[in-house]
Amino acid sequence: MAPIGLVQMRIDGEVVMINPLCAQLLMPLSTDGGLSNLFQVLENVAPDLPHRTRAFAPMHGKICDALHLQIDSGVPGQRDPQVFALTLLKLDEERLMAVIDDVSVSVKRERDLRMSQAWIHTIVTGITDYALLALDRDGVIQSWNPGMRQVTGFEAEATEGQRYSIIFPDEDRMQHRSNERLREADLSGWNLEEGWMQRANGEKYWGSCLIAPLHPLQAEGDADRRTDDRAYSVIVRDISDQREANEALRRSVFSDHLTGLVNRRAFYESATLAMERCARNRLPLSVVVFDADHFKVVNDTHGHAAGDAVLRHLAAGLSATFRSTDIVARFGGEEFIVMMPGAPAEEALETAQRMCRHVAANAPMVDGVAIRYTVSAGVAAIAPDIDGLDALLKRADAAMYAAKADGRDRVVLWKADA
């Protein structure tokens, strides 16, 4: 038996031949117990495969190479996430070949290695291109190195007595967000983030910020004495060049090909981190699952181009309606998911209802024809009895199906007694 899964199929995904290992890997993903069409089997984990195939113009070649498909999020402390790697080859105008491998173990090792390398790289490289700050327990800057001016543009005198949040854009300067980073450093031993930062003149740049807690040494015999003389060390680097070099690759790996939103794999990675952060800081968190109503009718009536237009329209509406801090993803087929860190269920419900009204009132135009559609949505909030991301998504999904059963074009909040 080949050590990897192999499938030969027609250009529309209809399976012609499949080896035993591939059947073993794919069978748990099948919704009807069959493996007759690979695109249908993978619809929930790789919804853009048909679009990628149609958009691939050459007579033959690689449509995608080792594309990571996030199968589930695992269970923290019990089971690691499951990830498949898919390579899709166009053999000729009529035939495709897919190579599928379970890369869950190697992905975990790669993620752990990236985290270690990020820590080491931040500390030991670029000796002249980092800003080093010392903070007191409240996040107020106490001292700095000469790189502070080079990286951030702030003069040393201007930072004295200021909270370290002055190096972030306005939306990230709020005290609760600054305190959240410090709490995470206390709980985890360090906090490392990449994102937009702001220089003294208001210019934004892509930077990394590493925060590590510093605990005072206690004299012998003082082990039981409680102290609160916490302090923090902060290392800030400008990594704009690195980000620009990797942006195209990240879009290819982590973006949905059709809508431009983050894909299933990227959602799982970001959402898992967001859940852990909210749990540590005792913050609320909600998830909304959206599904386009009667989407098959749109495809059958107006064609796949209209269906693609509806999905892009829905994606644009979600991006415009939800906060910039929310994680908006195309999860599978016509299903989209939004995670709202820090948002209680009531806020998520209100935002989802606003999105439903937006969709109903604004139709995309295709060849001069308005393609009207609606969406149904389900909302679920984090709770003590939820043991992982998949459990939370399952509740939101159940609420979404309840919305469809109740007539569609509405939002339902998950409740235990529903």
N, C-alpha and C positions, 0 to 999 in steps of 0.2 A: 504494500500500500504506500502511495506517495506520502511524504511527510507533510505535505500541504494540501489544502483543498483546491480542486480544479473543477471548473465548470465550462463547458462549451455551450453556446446558446446562439439564437438568432438575434438579429439587430434590435428587436423589440423586447429582448430579455427572456424569450421562451427557451427553456432549458432543453438541450438536445442530449447531452451526456453530463454526468456528474460522478465524481469518485466518492467512495464510502466516507472518507474523512470529511469531505465538504458537506455531505448530507448530514453527518453527525453534528457538525458545527452549526448548520443552518436550521435544522429541524425545530429547535426551541423558538426560533424567530417566526416560524410560519403560523399564521392566524387560522388557517383552514386545514392544517395537517398535511399539506402538499408542498412540493417544491417544483411546480411546473413553470414558474416565471421568477427569475432572480430579482428583477426590479420590484416585483410585488412583495417578495419575501423580505427584501431590505428596505422597503418603503419607510418604515418607522425609524430606521437608523441612518439611512442615506437617501433622503427624498429627492435629491437633485441628480441622481444617476441618469434617469431618462433625459433630462435637460443637457447634462454633460455630453451624453452620447449624440444627441441631435446636433449639438453645437460643434462637435468635432468634425472638421471638414476633410482632413486628409483621408486617402483611400485606406490607409492602415497606420498603426502606431499605438502608443500608450495614451489612453484617455485619462487615466489617473494612475499614479504610481505609489504604492504603499500608503494609500489613504487610510487613516485611522478611523475606525467606526466604534463609537462608544456604545457598548451593548447595555451596560447598566453601571450604577455607581458603586456597587458593592455595599457592604455593611461595615461601618467603622469598627475596628478592633476584631472583626470576625472574618471578613472576606474582602479581598481587593477588587477594584473595578475590573470588569471584563472588557477587553479591547481587541477588535479584529483589525488586521491590515488587509486592504483590498487593492489589488492591481488589476485594472480593466484594460484589455487589449482589443483593438479593432483589427481583426484578421483580414477582412475584405468588406465589401459593401453589404454583405449578408450575414457575416458571422462575427461573434465576439468570443473572447476567452477571458475568464476571471480566475485569478489566483487569490485564495483566501487563507489567512494564517491567524492563529490565536497568539497575539503578542502581549498579552496581559502582563506577564512576568517582566519582559524586557522594558515595557513602558513604565512600570513602577520603578525599576532600577534607574532608568533614564531620568525620571522625575526627581528621585532622591539625589542623583548625581548633579542635576542642574541646580538644586537647592544648595548643595555643598559648594559647588563652583561659584555660585552667586555670592555666597558669604566670603569665600577666600578672595575672589576677584575684587570685591568691593574694598577689602582691607589692604591687600598687598600690591595692587597695581595702580598706576597713575599717581605716583607719589605727589606730583605737583598739581593734579587736577581734581582735588577733592576738598570739600569744606568739612572741617571737624568742629563740632560744637559740644560743649558741656552744658547740661541742663540741671536745674534743681528739681526737686520732687514735683513741682507744679508745672514743669515744662518751660520755665523761664531761662533764657540764655545767660550763662555765667561767664563763659570764656569761649574763645574761637581760635582757629589757626589762620595764617595769612591767606589760605585758599578760599576763605569765606568771600572776600572781595572778588577774586577771580571767577568763582563759580556763580555767585548770586548777585554780585554788583553792590551788595550792602557794605557800607563802611562799618568798621567795628563799633564805633561810637553809637551808630544808629540802632544797633541791635541790643545794646546793653539794657537789661531790664525788660526786654520784649519777649513774648512767648515765641517759641520756635515755629509756630504756625505762620509767621510772616513770610516764610519761604514758599508757601503754597498759594494757589489762586484763591480768590475770594470765597468760592463755594466750598473749599476745603479748609477754610480758616476757622470755622465754627468750633467753639470750645469743646462740644461733645465729641467731635471727630478727632480733635487733638488728643483729648483724654483717652479716647478709644485706642489710639495707637500706643499710648504709654501703657495702658492696661494689658494690651496684647503682648507687649514686650515683657511685662512683669510675669505674665502667665506662661509664655512660651520660651522665655529666655532671650528673645529678639523679635523684632518686627522689620520685615523688608518689603518695601513696596516700590513699584515702578509706576510713573504716571506724570501728569502735567504738574510742573512747578513754576514759580514766578520769580523773576529777578526784581531788583529794586525799582527799575524803570517801568515795570508792568509787563515786560516781555515774557511770554511763556516759553518754556523749554521742557523737553522730556528728560526726566531725571530719576535717579534711584535714591531712596532714603532708607538707611539702616539705623535702627534705634536699638540699643542694648542697655539694659539696666546695670547700674553699678551699686553694689551693696557694700557698706562700710565694714571693715574688719573689726571684730569684737575682741576685746581682751580676754585672756584665759579666765574662766570662771564667770564670764558674762553671757554665756550661751542662752540663759533663760531670760535675759533682760530684753524687753521689747524695744526696738528702735524704729524710727521712721525717717531715717536720714537718707532716704533713697535719692539717687541721682541717675542721670542718663547720659550716655555718649551717643552722638548722632553723626553719621557720615553721609554727606550729600555729594552725588556725582552727576555731572551732565553727560547723559548717554544718548544725546540726540542722534549722533552719527550712527551709533550701533542700532538704534531703533529704525532709522531710515533704511539701513542696509537690510534689515530683517523683515521690513513691513510687507513686501510683496510675498515673501515665503509664508508669513503668518496668515495673510489673506487667503492664500491657496489652501493652507492646512486647516484653518480655524473658521473660515467663512463659508456660508451656504452659497453655492455657485449661482443660484437664480436670484435670491433676494438681497444678498450682501450682509445679512444678519449673521451672528455667530451660529455655528452649526451645533449638532448634538454633542460632539466631543468637547468643544470649547465650553458649551453650557455646563456640562458635568464638572469640568475642572473648576470653572469660576464659581458655580453654585455651591459646590462642596466646600470651597474655601469660605464663601460668604456665610454658609450655615455654621461652620466652625467658629467664625469670628463673632457672629451674633450670639451663639450659645455661650461663648466665653464672657461676653460683655453684657449678657442678659438683655439683649435687644430683641424686639419683635421681628418677625420675618414672614412674608406671605408669598404665595405662588399663584399665578393665574394661568390657566390653560385655555387657549382659544382654538376653536375649530370652525372653518368655513362651512356654513350650512349648504346642503345639496350641491357640494362641489362637483360631484360626478355629472350632475345635470348640466352644469356650466360647461364642462369639457365636452359632453356629448352634443350639446346644442350649438355651442359657439366655436368649438375646436380648442386644441391645446394652447394656441397662442393667447386666447382669451383667458384660459385657466392660469397661464403664467402671469398674465397681466393682473388678475385678481390677487394672486399670491404676492406680487410685488407691491400692489396697492395696499394690501393688508399689512405687509412688513413696514411700509413707509408710515402708515397710520400709527402702528404700535410705537415706532421710534419717536414720532412727534408727540404722542400722548403721554408716554411714561417718562419718568425722570431719567436724567443722564446717568445716575448711579444705579439704575435698574439693569438687570441682565435680560436682554430680549433675544430670543433665539427661534429659529425654525427647527422644530423638533422632529417632524416626520410628516410627509405628505402635505395635507392642508392644516396641520396642527402646529401651533406656535405656543411658546411658553415664555412667561415673564416672571423673573424672581425679583422681589422688592425687599432688599435688606433694610431693616429698621422700620418697616411699614406694618402696622397692625391690619387685621383682616378688614376692618371697616374702611380704611383708606384704599386698600386694594380693590374692594368691592365697588367703591365710588368711581375709581379710575377706570375699572373694567366696564362699568355701565356707560361712562362717557365715551369709551372706545366703541361700544356697540352702537351708540347713537351716531357717532361719526361715520361708521361704515354704512349704516342704513341711509344716511343723508347724502353721501358722496359716492358716486359710482365711477369706476374707471371707464375710459372710452377706448374702444378697439375698433378701428376702421369706421369711425363715426357712429358706432353703436354703444350706448351706455349699458354696461354689464352690471346689473344690479344684483347684490347678494347681501346676506346677513351673516353674523357670527354668533355662536353660542360660547359661553365661558363659564368656567368653574374656578372658585377661589378656595384655597385652604391655607391655614396659618400653622406655624410651628407649634408643637405641643409636647409636653413631657413624655407622652407615650409613643412618639415617633422616633424610630431607631436609625433613620438615615434618609437620604435624599429620595430614594425610590418610594419609600413609604409616604412621604409628603406629596410627591407627584401623583401617586395612586389616589390619594384623597381628592386632589384638585381635578384629576381626570374623572373620578366618579361624579363630582359635582357638575362637571361640564356635560356629561351624559344625562344627568338629571335635568339640566337646562334644555337639552334637545328633546327629552321626553315630555317636558312641560310646554312644548310649542316652539322652541328655538328662538333666536333673536333676543336672548336674555342672559342674565348672569345669576348663578346659584352659588351660595356660600355653603361649603361642606359643614355638616353638623353630625354629631355622633348618633343622634336619634333619627336621622333622615333615612 
